[in-house]
Amino acid sequence: MEASIVDLRYRMKEVLAALDRGEKVTVLYRGEERALLVPLPRKKSKKVPPRKAPGFGMWKDRADLADPAAWLRDQRRGRFDAS
């Protein structure tokens, strides 16, 4: 795909869609090639079940979180509210 500077400004969504399809985009400035946009290789994401995630249960021993509703109320309380 070829795209001018105006295309990059007003039709960036289409340029990004072309990159998502794996196309290379040549950037033109006044009709001359100035740059080549190449899509990055896709990373395969490792989906980890929530209970297997490394951070799962990291706060289970915190005493201040024994009552989550009270902790949340305290977090939502204004900075200068009277206790």
Order of alpha helices (4+ residues) and beta strands (2+ residues): beta-alpha-alpha-beta-beta-alpha
